[in-house]
Amino acid sequence: MLKVSDRRTPLVLVSGWTDAVDATARALLDDGTVLVHHDLGHLREGILRRTVTGTDGIARTHILELAHGCVSCTLREDLLPLLRRLHARSSVRRIVLHLDRALEPEALCWAIEHVAVAGVVGQIDGPASRDVRVEAVVTCIDAATWLDDATGDDGLDDRGLTAGGDDERTVAQLVVGQVDHADALVVSGRAADGWAQAKLHAVLTRLAPSAPIDWVAEGGAVEAERLLARIPAGARRGEVGDAHSALLRGEPPLDEDCGVAIIEFTADRPFHPERLHEAVDVLLDGVVTARGRLWLATQPEHVCWLESAGGGLRVAAAGRWLAAMTAEEQESVSTARRALAALRWDERFGDRDTSLIVLVHAADPDHIDRTLRWALVTDEELRRESDWAGWPDPFGEWHEDPCEDGGTDGVPGPQAIDSLPGETNREDRA
């Protein structure tokens, strides 16, 4: 059987917030490559600057007014059609996106795959993925500052860096997300000492385990093409998962190194919401990131998604359990999810469970495990299922830590995968 050739134009996304981002993107320029960059540095003026360096090597800059005053709308309305038009040019062999430092590659990858683009002359309406395919996501970081940024609690606005007036992301959320979605890493400079350097390596190899790393000395050249060639065949290449995707990707090391370790926490009974609310503080100290599915006793229909980075944590809705669906609704769920659920199906609770991955750098794994298990319902509470609906639920529909005045805030769902910065996506609950 003949294999059909993929005629889509390869797309490389380069993210991060060091000078190496520009150097890496430019290192990929050749006779058939187009470089695209949207500069968000002029948002206060109500504009974006889009620069396209063509196959002729000439950079052309265009000023874009914010559509509806929204960064995400402007990027979607400009970038996605642009990708489809560039694909149609016979001179373009590859497209490189030099992402502004405030952008996360995962959100763009989702938009490329799913957001419909209409009105491009000579092309059928559909997502940009009809014409381009993500060949690689490369993230550039600074060895001396990245781990402090990834474990801190500064907001982007504290650094004078946002993607719009309603952008409430933290620095940790941004930099952890950029590395987590990377297929390859460029690390510039060195950490403060040998121990800090080894610790940084231990974190990176667990957060992005299959990503090759190019360690670049200060002032050194980035060998971008060689780095792309080292990306393994099974890399994500822009693939965006959901709450039921594998939490451990790329076979990360499971042993402890320099105080860095991965904790796998699973449970086949729900959390008591008030005890969990008290327990989640354990995920905010000495932890790089935590993510996974939660089963709350007070919310039996809905999968909850927990995600943390540094000193911030979010819990949000992430769809429904299969056990809460009708047979017809289950048919619309992927075969892979139904098959996995069938392997662990419980006669009483169906596919409901909790599964978390916690990446620690200065915390006691046993203490985290004990604290989370303390928050689960007891045997006695498990027998009194009829009482669960009446329990107070501090998570409500949305929750973000640290709490402010005991209230809850609307926050994005798992990975905010259908939103560019500044937007909030959620699945409304009945």
PARO-884943 format. One record per residue: x, y, z of N, C-alpha, C in turn. Coordinates in steps of 0.02 Angstrom, whole numbers, padded with zeros to 5 digits, always signed. Example, Ala and Ser with C-alpha at 12.3 -4.5 7.8 and 13.67 -1.06 7.14 Angstrom:
+00660-00284+00390+00615-00225+00390+00660-00165+00390;+00642-00112+00354+00684-00053+00357+00645+00002+00394;
//
This chain:
+00042-00060+00000+00000+00000+00000+00044+00063+00000;+00032+00108-00046+00071+00168-00051+00055+00217+00005;+00106+00247+00034+00096+00296+00086+00084+00365+00055;+00029+00396+00075+00013+00462+00048+00059+00514+00078;+00090+00554+00036+00137+00606+00059+00099+00663+00093;+00127+00689+00148+00099+00746+00182+00125+00809+00148;+00083+00843+00112+00104+00902+00073+00097+00967+00112;+00079+00962+00175+00073+01023+00215+00142+01053+00228;+00143+01119+00238+00206+01154+00251+00227+01145+00323;+00289+01123+00336+00313+01115+00404+00314+01182+00441;+00296+01181+00505+00292+01241+00546+00332+01230+00610;+00377+01276+00626+00417+01273+00687+00399+01332+00730;+00380+01319+00793+00366+01372+00841+00425+01380+00888;+00449+01441+00897+00504+01455+00942+00478+01501+00997;+00480+01478+01060+00452+01516+01116+00504+01527+01170;+00485+01567+01220+00529+01581+01275+00535+01656+01284;+00575+01677+01335+00584+01749+01343+00657+01767+01359;+00701+01741+01317+00771+01759+01318+00791+01781+01248;+00850+01812+01243+00874+01834+01178+00885+01774+01131;+00891+01714+01160+00902+01655+01119+00842+01639+01075;+00783+01665+01091+00724+01652+01049+00736+01682+00980;+00756+01745+00978+00769+01777+00914+00826+01742+00877;+00879+01726+00915+00937+01694+00883+00920+01626+00855;+00878+01587+00892+00858+01521+00869+00814+01525+00808;+00765+01571+00809+00721+01579+00752+00761+01599+00690;+00808+01645+00697+00847+01668+00640+00895+01615+00615;+00917+01572+00661+00962+01517+00640+00927+01468+00594;+00860+01469+00593+00822+01424+00549+00806+01455+00482;+00824+01517+00472+00811+01550+00407+00856+01521+00353;+00825+01503+00298+00863+01483+00239+00822+01504+00178;+00843+01482+00119+00812+01506+00057+00737+01492+00053;+00713+01439+00087+00643+01421+00081+00602+01433+00143;+00631+01468+00193+00597+01477+00257+00573+01549+00265;+00511+01555+00290+00482+01620+00306+00478+01626+00382;+00499+01683+00409+00498+01695+00481+00443+01746+00497;+00398+01727+00543+00342+01770+00562+00347+01786+00636;+00339+01851+00653+00342+01872+00723+00289+01925+00737;+00248+01913+00788+00200+01962+00812+00226+01991+00878;+00239+02055+00878+00267+02090+00936+00210+02120+00977;+00203+02097+01039+00149+02123+01083+00172+02181+01126;+00230+02209+01112+00258+02261+01154+00224+02328+01148;+00176+02335+01103+00144+02400+01093+00068+02396+01106;+00048+02350+01149-00023+02341+01163-00055+02404+01194;-00016+02441+01233-00044+02501+01264-00064+02552+01211;-00035+02547+01152-00053+02591+01097-00110+02562+01056;-00134+02501+01075-00190+02471+01039-00170+02438+00974;-00106+02420+00968-00082+02390+00905-00037+02330+00918;-00030+02288+00867+00021+02236+00864+00065+02251+00804;+00128+02231+00808+00173+02237+00751+00188+02167+00725;+00171+02155+00663+00185+02090+00631+00242+02099+00580;+00295+02061+00590+00352+02063+00544+00359+01996+00510;+00362+01997+00444+00372+01936+00405+00437+01943+00366;+00484+01898+00380+00546+01896+00343+00539+01842+00289;+00536+01863+00227+00520+01817+00172+00579+01776+00150;+00568+01734+00100+00620+01692+00073+00675+01732+00039;+00660+01797+00025+00711+01841-00003+00753+01874+00050;+00739+01860+00114+00778+01888+00168+00757+01958+00189;+00706+01985+00158+00684+02053+00173+00629+02050+00226;+00636+02090+00279+00587+02094+00332+00537+02149+00318;+00473+02131+00321+00419+02179+00308+00374+02183+00370;+00365+02243+00395+00326+02253+00457+00259+02285+00441;+00206+02259+00473+00139+02285+00465+00111+02302+00534;+00075+02356+00539+00043+02376+00601-00029+02351+00600;-00049+02314+00653-00116+02286+00658-00152+02317+00717;-00212+02343+00705-00253+02367+00760-00286+02307+00794;-00293+02313+00860-00323+02258+00898-00396+02248+00876;-00413+02188+00855-00482+02172+00837-00524+02166+00900;-00576+02208+00905-00619+02209+00964-00580+02224+01028;-00521+02253+01022-00479+02265+01080-00450+02202+01110;-00448+02147+01071-00430+02081+01097-00368+02054+01062;-00317+02037+01102-00255+02009+01074-00269+01943+01039;-00307+01899+01071-00320+01833+01043-00356+01838+00977;-00407+01880+00973-00444+01887+00910-00399+01913+00856;-00356+01962+00872-00311+01991+00822-00263+01939+00795;-00233+01899+00841-00187+01848+00819-00221+01795+00775;-00280+01774+00797-00316+01724+00758-00334+01750+00689;-00360+01812+00687-00384+01839+00624-00327+01856+00576;-00267+01866+00604-00210+01882+00561-00165+01822+00548;-00145+01787+00601-00096+01734+00594-00122+01673+00558;-00181+01649+00576-00205+01586+00547-00217+01592+00471;-00249+01645+00446-00254+01653+00373-00185+01662+00341;-00139+01696+00376-00072+01706+00348-00037+01639+00338;-00044+01594+00385-00013+01528+00377-00039+01492+00315;-00104+01497+00303-00134+01464+00245-00111+01497+00180;-00103+01563+00181-00080+01597+00120-00007+01581+00106;+00035+01578+00159+00105+01561+00149+00113+01491+00121;+00071+01445+00144+00074+01377+00117+00064+01376+00042;+00022+01420+00017+00005+01420-00054+00063+01446-00097;+00113+01478-00067+00170+01503-00106+00219+01447-00121;+00235+01438-00183+00280+01384-00203+00351+01393-00176;+00369+01455-00160+00437+01468-00136+00446+01452-00062;+00391+01439-00026+00394+01428+00047+00398+01354+00062;+00454+01333+00091+00464+01263+00111+00448+01252+00184;+00456+01306+00224+00448+01300+00296+00430+01368+00324;+00391+01367+00378+00372+01429+00413+00397+01424+00485;+00429+01477+00509+00451+01480+00578+00413+01536+00613;+00380+01520+00669+00346+01570+00709+00390+01588+00768;+00412+01650+00770+00449+01677+00827+00396+01707+00874;+00379+01670+00927+00325+01691+00971+00348+01747+01017;+00303+01795+01028+00316+01845+01078+00324+01810+01145;+00364+01839+01189+00380+01806+01252+00319+01794+01296;+00265+01830+01285+00205+01821+01326+00159+01766+01300;+00177+01733+01245+00134+01683+01215+00156+01612+01234;+00107+01569+01245+00119+01498+01258+00106+01458+01195;+00152+01415+01175+00144+01379+01112+00084+01332+01110;+00064+01306+01168+00009+01258+01169-00056+01289+01143;-00070+01351+01165-00131+01384+01143-00131+01395+01067;-00074+01414+01040-00069+01424+00968-00076+01358+00930;-00045+01305+00956-00051+01240+00923-00124+01218+00921;-00161+01230+00976-00232+01211+00976-00270+01251+00924;-00257+01316+00920-00291+01359+00872-00276+01337+00800;-00214+01320+00786-00195+01298+00719-00233+01235+00700;-00244+01191+00748-00277+01127+00734-00353+01133+00731;-00382+01179+00769-00455+01177+00778-00494+01239+00755;-00463+01297+00753-00501+01358+00737-00510+01364+00661;-00573+01367+00640-00588+01371+00568-00566+01438+00540;-00537+01435+00480-00517+01495+00444-00558+01498+00380;-00594+01552+00371-00637+01560+00313-00614+01619+00270;-00631+01615+00205-00621+01672+00161-00552+01678+00131;-00509+01626+00137-00444+01628+00104-00454+01609+00031;-00436+01654-00013-00448+01645-00085-00415+01581-00110;-00455+01540-00145-00430+01479-00176-00423+01420-00129;-00446+01428-00065-00439+01373-00017-00505+01358+00017;-00516+01295+00032-00576+01274+00066-00573+01297+00138;-00630+01322+00163-00633+01343+00233-00614+01286+00280;-00576+01301+00331-00555+01250+00379-00498+01275+00420;-00474+01236+00468-00418+01258+00510-00353+01263+00471;-00306+01300+00499-00241+01308+00466-00204+01241+00460;-00223+01192+00501-00191+01126+00498-00205+01090+00432;-00251+01115+00392-00260+01087+00325-00198+01098+00283;-00162+01153+00298-00106+01174+00255-00038+01173+00289;-00036+01174+00356+00027+01173+00392+00026+01118+00445;+00084+01092+00461+00090+01042+00515+00147+01064+00561;+00136+01056+00625+00188+01075+00673+00244+01024+00671;+00301+01047+00648+00360+01004+00644+00396+01002+00712;+00394+01057+00748+00428+01059+00813+00408+01121+00851;+00410+01115+00917+00404+01172+00962+00470+01176+01000;+00505+01231+00992+00570+01242+01025+00561+01296+01078;+00582+01283+01139+00578+01333+01192+00648+01351+01216;+00659+01416+01224+00724+01442+01245+00719+01469+01316;+00766+01451+01359+00764+01473+01428+00833+01497+01449;+00835+01534+01505+00897+01558+01534+00914+01515+01594;+00973+01485+01594+00991+01438+01647+00994+01472+01715;+01012+01535+01717+01022+01569+01781+00957+01589+01815;+00903+01596+01777+00841+01624+01805+00780+01580+01799;+00781+01529+01755+00719+01493+01740+00689+01459+01801;+00729+01423+01840+00700+01385+01896+00670+01432+01949;+00701+01489+01961+00671+01537+02008+00605+01562+01980;+00602+01576+01915+00540+01599+01885+00486+01545+01889;+00506+01483+01877+00459+01427+01873+00431+01408+01941;+00463+01429+01995+00441+01410+02062+00419+01471+02103;+00414+01529+02071+00394+01589+02107+00319+01603+02100;+00298+01661+02124+00227+01678+02121+00216+01748+02091;+00265+01775+02056+00256+01839+02023+00204+01834+01967;+00164+01886+01959+00120+01890+01902+00157+01921+01844;+00132+01909+01783+00165+01939+01725+00166+02015+01730;+00114+02043+01759+00112+02116+01765+00165+02142+01812;+00189+02099+01859+00244+02119+01903+00308+02130+01863;+00313+02098+01805+00372+02104+01763+00359+02151+01704;+00301+02183+01704+00284+02227+01648+00272+02188+01584;+00247+02126+01590+00240+02083+01532+00171+02050+01535;+00125+02072+01491+00059+02041+01486+00038+02039+01414;-00015+02002+01401-00043+01998+01334-00112+02030+01333;-00121+02083+01372-00185+02117+01373-00204+02135+01444;-00252+02180+01451-00271+02205+01516-00300+02153+01563;-00329+02098+01535-00359+02047+01577-00315+01985+01584;-00251+01993+01569-00203+01937+01573-00178+01931+01645;-00203+01882+01682-00186+01873+01752-00140+01813+01763;-00107+01790+01710-00062+01733+01719-00002+01751+01761;+00028+01700+01790+00090+01710+01828+00150+01694+01783;+00208+01718+01805+00269+01703+01769+00280+01627+01767;+00268+01595+01825+00278+01522+01828+00234+01486+01779;+00171+01506+01774+00125+01473+01727+00151+01478+01656;+00176+01537+01639+00201+01548+01571+00263+01505+01557;+00314+01510+01600+00377+01477+01584+00373+01402+01591;+00332+01377+01639+00323+01305+01645+00285+01279+01584;+00233+01315+01563+00195+01294+01504+00237+01293+01442;+00282+01341+01434+00324+01343+01375+00370+01282+01371;+00398+01262+01428+00442+01203+01429+00402+01139+01423;+00346+01135+01457+00305+01074+01457+00284+01055+01386;+00272+01103+01343+00249+01088+01275+00306+01084+01224;+00367+01088+01247+00424+01091+01201+00444+01022+01175;+00464+01020+01112+00495+00961+01082+00570+00964+01087;+00598+01024+01096+00670+01034+01103+00681+01097+01144;+00738+01099+01179+00753+01156+01223+00821+01186+01205;+00825+01252+01208+00888+01289+01204+00898+01322+01271;+00952+01304+01306+00966+01331+01372+01029+01375+01367;+01020+01439+01381+01076+01487+01374+01110+01498+01441;+01177+01505+01439+01215+01520+01499+01218+01462+01547;+01234+01478+01609+01240+01427+01661+01207+01450+01725;+01185+01402+01766+01158+01418+01831+01213+01443+01877;+01194+01462+01938+01241+01494+01984+01301+01450+02001;+01290+01385+02008+01345+01339+02024+01328+01270+01996;+01373+01222+02009+01364+01155+01982+01301+01121+02008;+01285+01131+02073+01225+01100+02101+01163+01128+02068;+01160+01195+02061+01102+01226+02030+01094+01204+01957;+01151+01194+01923+01149+01172+01854+01122+01100+01850;+01144+01058+01895+01120+00988+01895+01046+00985+01913;+01025+01028+01959+00955+01030+01978+00911+01053+01921;+00934+01104+01885+00896+01127+01826+00890+01071+01775;+00943+01035+01763+00941+00979+01715+00891+00926+01738;+00890+00912+01803+00844+00861+01830+00772+00883+01820;+00757+00947+01830+00689+00971+01819+00669+00967+01746;+00713+00990+01702+00696+00992+01630+00686+00922+01602;+00726+00874+01623+00720+00806+01596+00658+00771+01622;+00626+00798+01673+00563+00770+01697+00502+00808+01671;+00511+00872+01660+00456+00912+01634+00448+00903+01558;+00503+00896+01523+00502+00884+01450+00550+00828+01435;+00533+00767+01455+00582+00712+01456+00610+00690+01389;+00572+00697+01335+00597+00674+01271+00631+00730+01231;+00632+00790+01258+00658+00847+01221+00735+00850+01224;+00769+00849+01167+00841+00859+01168+00857+00930+01190;+00914+00939+01223+00933+01004+01250+00998+01027+01218;+00998+01089+01194+01059+01121+01169+01081+01171+01222;+01136+01154+01257+01163+01199+01308+01210+01247+01274;+01192+01311+01274+01229+01362+01237+01265+01408+01285;+01330+01412+01279+01368+01457+01322+01352+01529+01303;+01363+01574+01351+01348+01645+01339+01386+01669+01277;+01349+01696+01230+01379+01720+01168+01389+01666+01116;+01371+01603+01133+01380+01548+01086+01325+01546+01033;+01338+01510+00979+01290+01504+00924+01242+01447+00937;+01180+01456+00916+01129+01405+00922+01129+01362+00859;+01138+01297+00869+01138+01251+00812+01067+01223+00804;+01024+01266+00778+00952+01251+00778+00935+01192+00733;+00964+01187+00675+00948+01132+00629+00968+01065+00659;+01026+01063+00690+01048+01001+00721+01002+00982+00779;+00979+01032+00816+00934+01019+00871+00869+00989+00845;+00840+01016+00792+00779+00988+00763+00789+00916+00741;+00847+00901+00715+00861+00833+00691+00864+00783+00748;+00875+00806+00809+00880+00762+00867+00813+00748+00900;+00760+00782+00878+00695+00770+00908+00671+00700+00891;+00650+00660+00941+00631+00591+00927+00566+00586+00889;+00556+00529+00858+00497+00518+00815+00432+00525+00855;+00432+00506+00918+00371+00507+00957+00356+00573+00992;+00390+00627+00973+00379+00692+01005+00308+00717+00992;+00285+00764+01034+00216+00788+01030+00203+00826+00965;+00250+00869+00946+00244+00909+00884+00176+00945+00881;+00161+00981+00934+00101+01022+00936+00039+00987+00961;+00041+00923+00972-00019+00888+00996-00040+00913+01064;-00104+00927+01071-00131+00952+01133-00177+00899+01164;-00164+00881+01226-00203+00829+01259-00263+00857+01295;-00295+00814+01335-00351+00836+01376-00344+00803+01445;-00396+00809+01485-00392+00784+01554-00383+00709+01557;-00396+00673+01503-00391+00600+01504-00331+00575+01464;-00288+00621+01442-00227+00600+01409-00177+00576+01462;-00125+00542+01438-00074+00517+01485-00041+00576+01520;-00035+00572+01586-00003+00625+01624+00073+00620+01622;+00098+00560+01616+00171+00550+01608+00185+00540+01535;+00220+00588+01505+00236+00585+01434+00311+00577+01425;+00331+00537+01376+00401+00532+01358+00445+00494+01406;+00417+00454+01449+00455+00411+01495+00507+00451+01536;+00484+00497+01579+00531+00536+01619+00565+00493+01672;+00624+00512+01696+00656+00475+01751+00612+00477+01812;+00603+00420+01845+00561+00416+01904+00601+00415+01969;+00667+00416+01964+00709+00417+02023+00721+00489+02045;+00742+00499+02107+00756+00565+02134+00826+00587+02114;+00833+00652+02097+00898+00679+02077+00901+00752+02100;+00949+00768+02143+00958+00836+02168+00895+00862+02202;+00859+00818+02234+00797+00838+02267+00737+00843+02221;+00748+00828+02157+00694+00832+02107+00665+00762+02097;+00599+00757+02100+00567+00692+02093+00495+00701+02068;+00469+00648+02039+00399+00646+02016+00359+00603+02064;+00303+00630+02087+00257+00593+02130+00196+00575+02088;+00178+00511+02090+00117+00488+02058+00066+00474+02113;+00011+00510+02112-00041+00501+02163-00105+00478+02129;-00132+00420+02151-00194+00394+02123-00240+00374+02181;-00305+00377+02168-00354+00357+02219-00418+00336+02185;-00451+00285+02212-00514+00261+02184-00573+00281+02228;-00564+00333+02268-00618+00362+02308-00612+00438+02302;-00666+00475+02314-00664+00547+02302-00630+00585+02359;-00616+00649+02344-00592+00695+02394-00650+00726+02432;-00640+00737+02497-00685+00780+02535-00666+00852+02517;-00712+00893+02490-00692+00958+02462-00660+01005+02513;-00685+01007+02575-00656+01053+02624-00586+01031+02644;-00576+00965+02652-00508+00942+02670-00460+00951+02612;-00484+00941+02550-00441+00952+02493-00421+01026+02488;-00470+01070+02501-00455+01141+02499-00399+01159+02548;-00398+01126+02605-00345+01137+02653-00280+01104+02632;-00286+01047+02598-00227+01007+02581-00188+01034+02521;-00222+01070+02476-00187+01090+02414-00129+01137+02427;-00126+01168+02486-00068+01210+02500-00003+01171+02496;-00007+01106+02505+00054+01065+02503+00083+01063+02432;+00043+01083+02382+00067+01084+02313+00095+01152+02292;+00101+01198+02340+00124+01265+02324+00192+01281+02352;+00223+01235+02386+00288+01247+02417+00336+01192+02399;+00389+01210+02364+00438+01160+02344+00417+01118+02284;+00365+01141+02249+00338+01104+02191+00345+01147+02128;+00370+01117+02075+00374+01152+02010+00305+01154+01979;+00273+01096+01973+00208+01092+01942+00171+01029+01964;+00105+01033+01963+00062+00975+01976+00005+00980+01926;-00019+00922+01904-00076+00923+01859-00110+00854+01861;-00175+00855+01847-00210+00791+01843-00284+00797+01857;-00317+00740+01855-00389+00735+01865-00405+00729+01939;-00461+00762+01959-00486+00757+02028-00557+00731+02027;-00574+00691+02077-00643+00670+02088-00664+00700+02155;-00710+00749+02152-00736+00780+02212-00803+00749+02230;-00812+00732+02293-00873+00698+02315-00935+00740+02301;-00929+00806+02304-00986+00851+02295-01001+00865+02221;-00959+00841+02176-00968+00854+02105-00963+00787+02067;-01012+00743+02076-01007+00675+02049-01011+00670+01973;-01037+00720+01940-01044+00715+01867-00982+00739+01831;-00944+00785+01861-00893+00821+01824-00822+00802+01844;-00780+00792+01793-00709+00785+01802-00682+00854+01821;-00641+00858+01872-00608+00920+01889-00534+00914+01871;-00506+00969+01847-00436+00970+01827-00397+01015+01874;-00344+00990+01902-00299+01029+01944-00235+01042+01905;-00213+01104+01909-00149+01122+01876-00115+01176+01917;-00052+01166+01932-00014+01216+01970+00051+01230+01935;+00078+01289+01949+00145+01308+01927+00171+01357+01979;+00228+01340+02009+00255+01383+02061+00206+01394+02117;+00192+01458+02134+00149+01474+02190+00077+01483+02173;+00054+01463+02114-00016+01469+02095-00046+01403+02075;-00110+01394+02091-00145+01331+02077-00216+01345+02055;-00241+01304+02008-00308+01311+01982-00344+01244+01983;-00408+01248+01997-00452+01189+01989-00510+01211+01947;-00526+01174+01894-00579+01194+01848-00613+01133+01819;-00670+01145+01787-00708+01091+01756-00672+01065+01695;-00678+01000+01682-00645+00969+01625-00688+00914+01594;-00753+00929+01586-00797+00880+01555-00831+00836+01606;-00860+00782+01583-00899+00737+01626-00870+00667+01627;-00883+00633+01682-00864+00563+01687-00908+00522+01640;-00881+00468+01613-00922+00424+01571-00981+00397+01610;-00970+00384+01674-01024+00355+01715-01083+00403+01723;-01072+00467+01710-01126+00516+01715-01160+00528+01648;-01138+00494+01595-01165+00504+01529-01215+00450+01511;-01258+00466+01464-01302+00415+01436-01262+00373+01387;-01289+00317+01366-01255+00274+01318-01242+00311+01253;-01290+00353+01233-01281+00391+01171-01225+00442+01178;-01221+00475+01236-01167+00523+01247-01099+00489+01248;-01096+00430+01276-01032+00395+01278-01006+00378+01208;-01052+00369+01161-01031+00352+01093-00990+00408+01061;-01000+00470+01085-00963+00527+01057-00893+00534+01086;-00877+00494+01137-00812+00497+01170-00764+00453+01131;-00700+00470+01133-00650+00433+01095-00648+00360+01117;-00634+00317+01070-00628+00245+01084-00574+00231+01135;-00518+00268+01130-00463+00257+01176-00483+00271+01249;-00521+00325+01259-00542+00341+01327-00590+00288+01353;-00636+00265+01312-00684+00215+01334-00649+00149+01350;-00598+00132+01309-00562+00070+01321-00524+00072+01388;-00491+00129+01401-00454+00135+01463-00501+00134+01523;-00559+00166+01516-00608+00167+01570-00634+00097+01584;-00643+00057+01532-00669-00010+01541-00621-00054+01582;-00556-00040+01577-00507-00080+01612-00510-00070+01688;-00535-00013+01710-00537+00002+01782-00607+00018+01806;-00658-00002+01768-00727+00015+01784-00748-00015+01851;-00778+00026+01892-00803+00005+01957-00879+00001+01954;-00908-00053+01982-00980-00062+01977-01019-00005+02011;-00991+00023+02062-01025+00077+02099-01011+00146+02070;-00948+00159+02054-00928+00227+02036-00906+00235+01963;-00906+00181+01925-00888+00187+01854-00816+00205+01844;-00803+00258+01803-00735+00277+01786-00707+00332+01831;-00744+00351+01882-00721+00405+01925-00658+00385+01963;-00609+00431+01963-00547+00418+01999-00509+00483+02005;-00453+00480+02040-00407+00537+02044-00339+00514+02021;-00307+00555+01980-00240+00539+01957-00201+00603+01949;-00148+00611+01988-00108+00672+01989-00033+00656+01979;+00001+00701+01945+00074+00699+01940+00101+00763+01971;+00148+00756+02017+00176+00814+02052+00252+00812+02042;+00280+00867+02016+00352+00873+02007+00380+00918+02062;+00417+00887+02108+00443+00924+02165+00517+00940+02155;+00539+00995+02186+00611+01012+02184+00639+01024+02253;+00594+01038+02302+00617+01050+02371+00561+01033+02420;+00530+00976+02410+00475+00955+02453+00482+00881+02469;+00449+00860+02522+00451+00790+02544+00394+00752+02509;+00410+00706+02463+00357+00669+02428+00311+00631+02475;+00337+00603+02529+00295+00566+02576+00245+00612+02610;+00267+00672+02626+00222+00720+02658+00165+00740+02611;+00181+00750+02548+00129+00767+02498+00080+00710+02491;+00105+00649+02486+00061+00591+02480+00016+00583+02541;+00044+00590+02602+00004+00583+02663-00050+00638+02667;-00031+00698+02648-00079+00754+02652-00137+00745+02604;-00122+00724+02543-00175+00713+02494-00220+00654+02515;-00191+00602+02543-00231+00545+02564-00275+00564+02624;-00251+00608+02666-00292+00633+02722-00355+00668+02696;-00350+00698+02637-00406+00736+02609-00459+00692+02576;-00444+00628+02566-00493+00583+02536-00549+00567+02586;-00606+00546+02561-00660+00527+02607-00639+00465+02646;-00661+00462+02707-00646+00405+02750-00691+00346+02732;-00677+00288+02761-00720+00230+02750-00792+00244+02771;-00799+00278+02829-00866+00294+02854-00901+00342+02806;-00866+00394+02783-00895+00442+02736-00912+00409+02669;-00872+00360+02650-00885+00325+02587-00951+00287+02591;-00967+00263+02650-01030+00226+02658-01091+00273+02658;-01080+00337+02674-01136+00385+02678-01137+00429+02616;-01141+00398+02559-01139+00436+02496-01197+00486+02491;-01253+00471+02522-01311+00516+02518-01297+00584+02552;-01246+00587+02595-01229+00649+02629-01186+00696+02586;-01153+00670+02535-01102+00707+02499-01129+00772+02469;-01189+00769+02440-01216+00827+02406-01226+00886+02453;-01234+00873+02517-01245+00926+02565-01182+00956+02595;-01125+00929+02578-01062+00955+02606-01046+01024+02576;-01018+01070+02615-00994+01133+02587-00938+01119+02536;-00938+01157+02483-00887+01147+02430-00852+01213+02416;-00793+01225+02445-00758+01288+02434-00733+01296+02363;-00732+01241+02325-00709+01246+02255-00764+01275+02211;-00827+01262+02228-00881+01288+02189-00872+01268+02116;-00884+01316+02072-00875+01302+02001-00804+01317+01978;-00772+01364+02012-00704+01383+01995-00665+01394+02058;-00600+01383+02054-00558+01395+02113-00487+01410+02091;-00457+01457+02128-00388+01474+02116-00354+01488+02182;-00294+01461+02191-00254+01475+02250-00192+01515+02229;-00169+01561+02271-00193+01576+02337-00263+01607+02335;-00304+01592+02386-00372+01619+02390-00369+01693+02407;-00419+01730+02385-00425+01800+02403-00491+01810+02440;-00486+01827+02503-00546+01838+02545-00592+01777+02545;-00564+01718+02536-00603+01658+02539-00647+01646+02479;-00641+01688+02427-00684+01682+02369-00653+01637+02316;-00688+01632+02259-00663+01593+02203-00664+01637+02141;-00619+01622+02095-00613+01662+02034-00622+01617+01974;-00649+01645+01920-00654+01609+01857-00585+01601+01827;-00567+01540+01810-00501+01527+01781-00508+01480+01723;-00457+01476+01679-00462+01432+01621-00467+01360+01640;-00495+01319+01596-00497+01247+01606-00429+01217+01591;-00425+01151+01587-00361+01117+01578-00321+01148+01521;-00264+01179+01537-00216+01205+01489-00244+01260+01446;-00306+01282+01459-00336+01335+01420-00324+01325+01345;-00335+01264+01322-00310+01245+01256-00347+01278+01198;-00407+01304+01210-00439+01338+01154-00439+01413+01163;-00393+01437+01206-00390+01509+01218-00318+01533+01211;-00310+01589+01176-00247+01624+01178-00247+01669+01239;-00189+01696+01259-00185+01735+01320-00238+01789+01322;-00267+01797+01382-00318+01848+01391-00388+01822+01386;-00397+01759+01365-00464+01731+01360-00473+01678+01413;-00536+01664+01429-00552+01610+01476-00599+01562+01442;-00582+01498+01446-00625+01447+01417-00649+01401+01472;-00710+01381+01469-00734+01331+01517-00792+01293+01487;-00805+01236+01516-00863+01197+01497-00917+01213+01549;-00971+01245+01528-01023+01265+01576-01054+01203+01608;-01067+01210+01671-01099+01155+01707-01173+01164+01709;-01209+01107+01711-01281+01111+01713-01303+01138+01780;
//
